[in-house]
Amino acid sequence: MRMPAIFIAACLGLAVVTTASPGSANSQIERYVARELPGVVPDVDLSTLSPHQIRSLYMLLSSEESTGTRRREARSIIYGLGRVFQGLPRQFP
């Protein structure tokens, strides 16, 4: 009788931890991107970006890529390929 109660308590504890963690992790990621992004691509409003874009920017900004590569890839993530390659001949359909 005691074992199911312990199992249920453990499951409830795990549920609380897993539901609380993503919010704090997301806010840490957003703070990191907000701090690092102006040095790479200035004047970007993070509130206009999707969660996927913010996570992609986090991965890019925390990488060891060169500044030029980070700038180019960050613009691609934020604006899409159309704006990044505007005015250049396209090599893809």
Backbone hydrogen bonds, N-H to C=O, Kabsch-Sander energy under -0.5 kcal/mol:
donor,donor_aa,acceptor,acceptor_aa,energy
5,A,1,M,-0.8
6,I,2,R,-1.7
7,F,3,M,-2.4
8,I,4,P,-2.6
9,A,5,A,-2.2
10,A,6,I,-2.4
11,C,7,F,-2.3
12,L,8,I,-2.5
13,G,9,A,-2.4
14,L,10,A,-2.4
15,A,11,C,-2.3
16,V,12,L,-2.1
17,V,13,G,-2.1
18,T,14,L,-2.7
19,T,15,A,-1.7
20,A,16,V,-1.7
21,S,17,V,-2.1
24,S,20,A,-1.3
25,A,21,S,-2.6
26,N,22,P,-2.8
27,S,23,G,-2.1
28,Q,24,S,-1.9
29,I,25,A,-2.4
30,E,26,N,-2.8
31,R,27,S,-2.4
32,Y,28,Q,-2.2
33,V,29,I,-2.6
34,A,30,E,-2.7
35,R,31,R,-1.8
36,E,32,Y,-2.5
37,L,33,V,-2.8
39,G,36,E,-0.9
40,V,37,L,-2.0
41,V,37,L,-3.0
46,L,44,V,-0.8
48,T,45,D,-1.7
49,L,46,L,-1.5
54,I,50,S,-2.2
55,R,51,P,-2.4
56,S,52,H,-2.4
57,L,53,Q,-2.6
58,Y,54,I,-2.2
59,M,55,R,-2.2
60,L,56,S,-2.1
61,L,57,L,-3.4
62,S,58,Y,-1.9
63,S,60,L,-1.4
70,R,66,S,-2.6
71,R,67,T,-2.5
72,R,68,G,-2.4
73,E,69,T,-2.7
74,A,70,R,-2.5
75,R,71,R,-2.2
76,S,72,R,-1.8
77,I,73,E,-2.2
78,I,74,A,-2.6
79,Y,75,R,-3.0
80,G,75,R,-0.7
80,G,76,S,-1.3
83,R,80,G,-0.5
84,V,80,G,-1.4
85,F,81,L,-2.3
86,Q,83,R,-0.8
88,L,85,F,-2.1
